[in-house]
Amino acid sequence: MTREQIRGHITNQNLKFHITEDPKGKKENLLLNSERPMRVLTKTSHSQGEDRVLGKTTGPPTIKLIAKHQGTRTVFKKFSEMKWPLDIHPLNKSLIKDNKWKETDVAQEKRRSFLQESCKKYGGVSRPQSHLFHMVSRIYVEDKHKILYCEVPKAGCSNWKRILMVLSGLASSAYNISHDAVHYGKHLKKLDSFDLKGIYTRLNTYTKAVFVRDPMERLVSAFRDKFEHPNSYYHPVFGKAIIKKYRPNACEEALNNGSGVKFKEFVHYLLDSHRPVGMDIHWEKVSKLCYPCLINYDFVGKFETLEEDANYFLQLIGAPKELKFPNFKDRHSSDERTNAQVVRQYLKDLTRAERQLIYDFYDLDYLIFNYTTPFL
């Protein structure tokens, strides 16, 4: 596929979302859709002292209700007037005291610049067409150091969550936090748990980070993790549906337990526009998890240089000197890490056309994060 074909494909396919119609036939901007009014009108433990009603009022209930409504409209108006994509801010490097990070810093500036320019060329959208709360639903918040981290599964996210727990004072060390505590403990806050004012303020003032990975490596890593080891969720939910649709003459046992999905079958599911079961964050495109062409991330790390990038980022945000990014494998520690050599073994069972279709599926991720396509 030529670059021009890819560009046309992206323009037609990328970031399409449903726009609802109001009774008068006018399109609603989902960014301003008030489907979730409780975000604004209720108070939660994540308010950080902010008034969730956006202004204290006194007087009869009717007056209070009007004031609440006017406050909500003010914030909605702010969002409708926001400049998208969000402005990119220069990194504050005042806390970097030595020259050992010079090469890392140069690489970081190049990545940010490349991402910004690529989004202008290929992003295909200048204003958000998705609901705001959906756009920020993968972003974790650490208020003490004013960090927003967008979670990309299979790109070091488990250890990043451990780091966020240490930074926020929930743990003393990243090395003694279990996998279940990281992913199921619900200790960390997400940006969509705040009201509009809280989201607006943090998007514009906090340091926003995203860590990415070669899309093909990330895909193979997700497959190995979810389908080559016992899994009480992915086998019955995804495995059974995949085997039923993509394996002719499947045996009764496979149909009943969903175990033993082959990589080729998984790829057929991924590329099927009529999938028998929906997408999953572990193999969803980064462009649809983190919206990097609308939310300008201040720091773009890569899994390929994870420790170096992560430790540089920790220096930038003023983390304790003794805090270093953990380098251990979160699960299945005896397995070889998914690298280019491992990926090639999995791709041997695919045709060249199937490999090309995977690239086409992740085309925007390849383009904006400057990944090459060595496996074709």
C-alpha positions in Angstrom: 0.0 0.0 0.0 1.5 3.4 -1.0 1.7 6.3 1.4 -1.0 8.1 -0.6 -3.3 5.1 -0.3 -2.7 5.0 3.4 -3.4 8.7 3.7 -6.7 8.2 1.9 -7.5 5.2 4.1 -6.9 7.2 7.3 -9.0 10.1 6.2 -11.9 7.8 5.5 -11.6 5.4 8.4 -9.9 7.1 11.4 -11.7 8.4 14.4 -15.3 8.0 13.1 -17.9 8.3 15.8 -21.7 8.4 15.9 -23.2 11.9 16.0 -26.6 11.8 17.5 -29.6 13.7 16.1 -31.8 15.9 18.3 -35.5 16.0 17.8 -35.2 19.1 15.6 -32.8 17.3 13.3 -29.7 19.2 14.4 -26.5 17.4 15.1 -25.3 17.4 18.7 -21.6 17.7 19.4 -20.9 14.6 21.5 -18.2 16.5 23.3 -21.0 18.7 24.7 -23.5 15.9 25.1 -24.9 16.0 28.6 -25.6 12.3 28.8 -23.8 12.1 32.1 -25.1 15.2 34.1 -24.1 13.6 37.4 -20.5 14.3 36.5 -21.2 18.0 37.1 -24.0 18.0 39.6 -22.7 15.5 42.2 -19.8 15.4 44.6 -17.4 12.5 44.8 -14.2 11.7 46.7 -12.2 12.7 43.6 -13.2 16.3 43.8 -9.8 17.4 45.3 -11.7 20.1 47.2 -13.3 21.5 44.0 -17.0 22.3 44.1 -18.6 19.9 41.8 -21.5 22.3 41.4 -19.1 24.9 40.0 -20.0 27.6 42.3 -21.6 27.8 45.8 -25.1 29.1 46.0 -27.5 30.1 48.7 -31.2 30.6 48.6 -34.3 28.6 47.7 -33.9 25.2 45.9 -35.1 26.7 42.6 -32.4 29.4 42.6 -29.8 26.8 43.4 -30.9 24.6 40.5 -30.7 27.6 38.1 -27.2 28.4 39.4 -26.1 24.8 38.9 -27.5 24.8 35.4 -25.8 28.1 34.5 -22.5 26.8 36.0 -22.8 23.7 33.8 -23.5 25.7 30.7 -20.4 27.9 31.4 -18.1 24.8 31.5 -19.7 23.3 28.4 -19.2 26.6 26.6 -15.5 26.5 27.6 -15.1 23.1 26.0 -16.9 24.2 22.9 -14.4 27.1 22.6 -11.4 25.0 23.4 -8.7 24.9 20.7 -8.2 21.3 19.4 -5.8 19.7 19.3 -4.7 21.0 22.7 -1.6 23.2 22.7 1.7 21.5 23.2 3.7 22.8 26.1 7.6 22.9 26.3 8.8 20.4 28.9 10.0 21.9 32.2 13.6 20.7 32.4 14.6 22.8 35.4 15.0 19.7 37.6 17.5 18.0 35.2 20.8 18.5 36.9 23.3 16.5 34.8 24.1 15.8 31.1 23.5 12.1 31.0 20.0 12.7 29.7 21.1 14.8 26.8 20.6 12.1 24.1 17.3 11.0 25.6 16.1 14.6 25.6 17.0 15.1 22.0 15.1 11.9 21.0 12.1 13.1 23.1 12.0 16.4 21.3 12.2 14.7 17.9 9.3 12.4 18.8 7.1 15.2 20.0 7.8 17.2 16.9 7.3 14.2 14.6 4.0 13.3 16.3 2.7 16.8 15.9 3.6 17.1 12.3 2.3 13.6 11.4 -1.0 14.4 13.1 -1.3 17.5 10.9 -0.7 15.3 7.8 -2.6 12.2 8.7 -4.8 12.8 11.7 -7.8 13.5 9.6 -9.7 15.5 12.3 -9.3 18.9 13.8 -12.1 18.8 16.4 -13.2 16.0 18.7 -16.1 14.0 17.5 -16.1 11.6 20.4 -17.6 12.2 23.8 -15.0 13.9 26.0 -15.4 11.3 28.8 -14.6 8.5 26.4 -11.6 10.4 25.1 -10.0 10.6 28.5 -11.2 7.2 29.9 -7.8 5.6 29.6 -5.9 8.4 31.3 -4.7 8.0 34.9 -4.3 10.9 37.2 -1.5 11.5 39.8 -2.3 14.9 41.4 0.7 15.2 43.7 3.2 15.5 40.8 0.5 16.7 38.3 0.8 13.8 35.9 -1.6 12.4 33.3 -0.6 9.0 32.0 -2.5 7.4 29.2 -2.5 3.6 29.6 -1.5 1.6 26.5 -1.7 -2.1 27.4 1.4 -4.2 26.5 3.6 -1.2 26.5 4.8 -1.2 30.2 1.4 -0.1 31.7 1.5 -2.5 34.7 4.8 -1.1 35.9 3.7 2.5 35.1 0.7 2.0 37.4 3.0 0.7 40.1 5.1 3.9 39.7 1.9 6.1 39.9 0.9 4.3 43.1 4.3 5.0 44.7 4.2 8.7 43.5 0.8 9.2 45.1 1.8 7.6 48.4 -0.2 4.4 48.0 2.9 2.2 48.2 6.5 2.6 49.3 8.0 0.5 46.5 7.0 -0.5 43.0 8.5 -4.0 43.6 6.0 -5.3 46.2 2.7 -4.4 44.4 1.0 -7.5 43.0 -0.5 -7.7 39.5 -4.0 -7.9 40.9 -3.5 -4.9 43.1 -2.3 -2.9 40.1 -5.1 -3.8 37.8 -8.1 -4.7 40.0 -7.4 -2.7 43.2 -9.0 0.5 41.8 -6.5 2.6 43.8 -5.7 5.0 41.0 -8.0 7.7 39.7 -8.9 8.1 36.0 -9.5 11.4 34.3 -13.1 10.6 33.4 -13.9 10.3 37.1 -13.7 14.1 37.5 -16.2 16.7 36.5 -15.7 18.8 33.4 -13.9 21.5 35.3 -11.5 19.0 36.8 -10.8 17.4 33.3 -10.4 20.8 31.7 -7.9 22.0 34.3 -5.8 18.9 34.3 -5.6 18.6 30.5 -4.3 22.1 30.3 -1.9 22.2 33.3 -0.6 18.7 34.0 2.3 16.9 32.3 0.7 14.4 29.9 2.6 11.2 29.0 2.0 8.3 26.7 4.2 5.2 26.1 3.8 3.3 22.9 5.1 0.1 21.2 5.6 -1.3 17.7 2.0 -2.3 16.8 2.9 -5.7 15.5 5.0 -6.5 18.6 2.2 -5.3 20.9 -0.4 -7.4 19.0 1.7 -10.6 19.3 2.4 -9.8 23.0 -1.3 -9.4 23.7 -2.1 -12.7 21.9 0.6 -14.6 23.9 -0.6 -13.2 27.2 -4.3 -13.7 26.7 -4.5 -16.9 24.6 -1.4 -19.0 25.4 -2.0 -19.1 29.1 -5.1 -20.2 31.1 -7.4 -17.2 31.3 -10.9 -17.2 32.9 -12.0 -14.2 30.9 -10.4 -14.2 27.4 -10.8 -17.9 26.7 -14.6 -18.1 27.3 -15.4 -14.6 26.1 -13.1 -14.2 23.1 -11.7 -17.7 22.5 -15.0 -19.4 22.1 -16.4 -16.8 19.7 -13.2 -16.8 17.6 -13.0 -20.7 17.4 -16.7 -20.9 16.5 -16.4 -18.4 13.6 -12.9 -19.0 12.2 -12.2 -22.7 12.8 -14.0 -25.1 10.5 -15.0 -28.4 12.1 -13.9 -27.3 15.6 -14.0 -30.0 18.2 -16.6 -29.9 21.0 -14.0 -29.3 23.7 -12.5 -26.2 21.9 -16.0 -24.8 21.3 -16.9 -25.3 25.0 -13.8 -23.8 26.7 -12.3 -21.4 24.1 -8.8 -22.6 24.7 -6.2 -23.1 22.0 -6.9 -20.1 19.7 -4.3 -20.0 16.9 -2.7 -16.7 16.0 -4.1 -16.9 12.4 -7.6 -17.2 13.8 -7.0 -14.3 16.1 -5.8 -12.2 13.2 -8.9 -13.1 11.2 -11.0 -11.9 14.1 -9.0 -8.7 14.4 -9.5 -7.9 10.7 -13.1 -8.9 10.5 -15.5 -5.9 10.2 -18.2 -8.1 11.6 -16.4 -9.5 14.6 -18.3 -12.0 16.7 -17.1 -10.2 19.8 -16.0 -6.6 20.2 -12.5 -5.0 20.4 -10.3 -5.0 23.5 -7.9 -2.4 24.9 -5.0 -4.9 24.7 -5.0 -4.8 20.9 -7.0 -1.5 20.2 -5.1 1.2 18.3 -3.2 3.7 20.4 -4.9 6.4 18.3 -8.3 5.2 19.7 -7.1 4.7 23.2 -5.2 8.0 23.8 -6.3 10.3 21.0 -2.7 11.7 20.5 -3.8 13.9 17.6 -6.3 15.7 19.8 -4.6 15.5 23.2 -1.0 16.7 22.6 1.1 14.6 24.9 4.1 16.4 26.5 6.1 13.2 26.7 6.1 10.3 24.2 7.9 7.3 25.5 8.6 4.0 23.7 8.6 0.5 24.9 11.8 -0.1 23.0 13.6 2.4 25.2 11.3 2.0 28.2 13.6 2.2 31.2 15.6 5.1 29.8 12.6 7.1 28.8 10.7 6.3 32.0 13.6 7.3 34.3 14.1 10.5 32.4 10.4 11.3 32.8 10.6 10.7 36.5 13.5 13.2 36.7 11.4 15.7 34.8 8.5 15.6 37.1 10.6 15.7 40.3 10.1 12.2 41.5 12.1 11.0 44.5 15.7 10.3 43.5 15.5 6.7 44.7 12.5 5.9 42.6 13.5 4.0 39.4 11.3 2.4 36.8 11.0 -1.4 37.5 12.3 -3.7 34.8 10.7 -7.0 35.8 8.1 -8.8 33.6 4.7 -8.5 35.2 3.3 -12.0 34.3 4.6 -15.2 32.8 8.1 -14.2 33.8 9.6 -17.5 32.4 8.4 -16.6 28.9 10.8 -14.9 26.5 9.8 -11.3 26.0 8.0 -10.5 22.8 10.6 -9.1 20.4 11.2 -8.9 16.7 12.5 -12.5 16.5 9.5 -13.8 18.4 7.1 -11.8 16.2 8.6 -13.4 13.0 7.8 -16.8 14.3 4.1 -15.9 14.7 4.0 -14.2 11.3 5.3 -17.3 9.5 1.7 -18.7 9.5 0.3 -15.6 7.8 0.2 -14.8 4.2 1.8 -11.6 2.9 -1.7 -10.2 2.3 -2.7 -10.9 5.9 0.4 -9.2 7.2 -0.3 -6.2 5.0 -3.9 -6.0 6.4 -2.5 -5.9 9.9 -0.3 -2.9 8.9 -3.3 -1.3 7.3 -5.3 -1.8 10.5 -2.7 0.0 12.6 -1.6 2.4 9.9 -2.1 5.6 11.9 -0.1 4.2 14.8 2.8 3.3 12.5 2.7 6.7 10.9 2.4 9.1 13.8 4.8 7.2 16.1 7.4 6.7 13.4 7.5 2.9 13.4 8.8 1.1 10.3 7.3 -2.0 8.8 10.1 -4.7 8.8 7.9 -7.8 8.9 6.3 -7.5 5.5 
